Amino acid sequence: MHEFSAACSIVDTALAAAKSNNATKVTVVNVEVGEFTFLVPEQLEFNFEIASKGTILEGAELRLKKVKGELKCNECGFQGESKVDTSIPPQIAAFAPMKCPKCRSSSTELVGGTDFIITNIEAEIQAHSAN
């Protein structure tokens, strides 16, 4: 249910932003999803549909952009894109320490690709009447 709590968080944040800008309908929510969130896009989209029902986000398109993971090596100082070790089975690769692509040290830390961030929303705004 990791995706459901993420979808609820996206809905809550987008609703707050939409309401603070007097939006009457949200049509698109753009989200950057880090590689190391381990969110499955199809499941996130499905859960977004459920979480947005009955709100001004109902029927909105969820556009996901994947962000590559980034690591920092504590040995050589390398900082950059992580590389998946293809010798490790995919089921456990996510839990294995990431090796530095430069010096092969396992003394690394993740510094990018661990978040999901709403970059913007597209919405319809009710025009104020001058009555």
PLY file of the C-alpha trace (Angstrom):
ply
format ascii 1.0
element vertex 131
property float x
property float y
property float z
element edge 130
property int vertex1
property int vertex2
end_header
0.00 0.00 0.00
3.05 2.25 -0.40
1.50 3.73 -3.54
-1.81 4.48 -1.82
-0.22 6.63 0.89
1.89 8.39 -1.78
-1.25 9.01 -3.88
-3.08 10.41 -0.84
-0.17 12.73 -0.15
-0.17 13.94 -3.77
-3.95 14.53 -3.63
-3.77 16.40 -0.30
-0.91 18.64 -1.48
-2.48 19.34 -4.89
-5.86 20.10 -3.26
-4.27 22.58 -0.85
-2.43 24.33 -3.71
-5.53 24.36 -5.92
-7.80 25.73 -3.21
-5.32 28.44 -2.21
-5.41 29.60 -5.84
-9.23 29.43 -6.13
-9.15 26.53 -8.58
-12.47 24.92 -9.41
-11.05 21.91 -11.26
-7.57 20.37 -11.51
-6.85 18.86 -14.90
-3.19 17.75 -14.60
-0.80 17.01 -11.73
2.88 16.77 -12.71
5.05 14.75 -10.34
8.75 13.88 -10.39
9.27 10.40 -8.93
12.71 9.38 -7.72
14.07 5.99 -8.73
14.63 5.08 -5.07
11.07 5.76 -3.94
10.30 2.31 -5.39
6.87 3.59 -6.44
5.32 1.61 -9.28
3.89 4.15 -11.77
0.84 2.08 -12.76
-0.08 1.45 -9.13
0.47 5.11 -8.24
-1.83 6.19 -11.10
-4.50 3.67 -10.05
-4.36 4.79 -6.41
-4.40 8.46 -7.45
-7.71 7.78 -9.23
-9.15 6.28 -6.05
-7.77 8.98 -3.71
-9.02 11.85 -5.90
-12.63 10.61 -6.22
-15.16 13.19 -5.08
-12.62 16.04 -5.15
-11.75 18.74 -7.70
-8.90 16.42 -8.75
-11.27 13.65 -9.88
-10.47 12.83 -13.50
-7.18 14.76 -13.46
-4.27 13.30 -15.39
-1.30 12.27 -13.25
1.88 12.84 -15.27
4.90 11.09 -13.81
8.51 11.87 -14.67
11.13 9.44 -13.39
14.20 10.95 -11.73
17.38 8.85 -11.73
18.99 7.94 -8.45
22.17 9.71 -7.41
24.80 8.61 -4.96
27.83 10.03 -3.21
30.96 7.98 -2.52
32.51 8.44 0.91
35.82 7.01 -0.36
36.66 8.90 -3.57
34.13 11.74 -3.41
32.30 10.80 -6.62
28.78 12.18 -6.82
26.52 11.28 -9.69
24.11 8.85 -11.24
23.88 5.44 -9.64
24.41 2.33 -11.71
22.47 -0.84 -10.98
24.70 -3.88 -10.48
23.36 -6.31 -13.08
25.04 -9.26 -11.32
22.56 -8.90 -8.42
19.03 -10.31 -8.94
16.54 -7.43 -9.37
14.47 -8.60 -6.37
17.32 -7.80 -3.99
19.23 -5.17 -5.97
17.14 -2.41 -4.39
18.38 -3.43 -0.95
22.04 -4.03 -1.81
24.57 -1.28 -1.10
25.20 0.79 -4.21
28.78 0.59 -5.43
30.60 3.67 -6.62
30.92 3.52 -10.42
34.35 5.20 -10.15
36.20 3.27 -7.38
33.72 0.37 -6.72
33.53 1.16 -2.98
30.32 0.22 -1.14
30.78 3.18 1.21
28.12 5.26 -0.54
24.99 7.16 0.36
21.94 8.05 -1.68
21.71 11.79 -2.30
19.10 11.92 -5.06
16.13 10.05 -6.43
14.56 9.35 -3.04
11.66 11.82 -3.24
8.47 12.40 -5.15
7.69 16.06 -5.79
4.71 17.82 -7.35
6.33 20.17 -9.85
3.11 21.89 -10.89
-0.60 21.48 -11.41
-2.84 22.65 -14.22
-6.22 23.88 -13.10
-9.27 25.91 -14.03
-9.70 29.09 -11.99
-13.04 30.70 -11.34
-13.03 34.31 -12.49
-14.11 36.83 -9.89
-17.17 38.84 -10.91
-17.28 42.57 -10.27
-20.80 42.66 -8.77
0 1
1 2
2 3
3 4
4 5
5 6
6 7
7 8
8 9
9 10
10 11
11 12
12 13
13 14
14 15
15 16
16 17
17 18
18 19
19 20
20 21
21 22
22 23
23 24
24 25
25 26
26 27
27 28
28 29
29 30
30 31
31 32
32 33
33 34
34 35
35 36
36 37
37 38
38 39
39 40
40 41
41 42
42 43
43 44
44 45
45 46
46 47
47 48
48 49
49 50
50 51
51 52
52 53
53 54
54 55
55 56
56 57
57 58
58 59
59 60
60 61
61 62
62 63
63 64
64 65
65 66
66 67
67 68
68 69
69 70
70 71
71 72
72 73
73 74
74 75
75 76
76 77
77 78
78 79
79 80
80 81
81 82
82 83
83 84
84 85
85 86
86 87
87 88
88 89
89 90
90 91
91 92
92 93
93 94
94 95
95 96
96 97
97 98
98 99
99 100
100 101
101 102
102 103
103 104
104 105
105 106
106 107
107 108
108 109
109 110
110 111
111 112
112 113
113 114
114 115
115 116
116 117
117 118
118 119
119 120
120 121
121 122
122 123
123 124
124 125
125 126
126 127
127 128
128 129
129 130
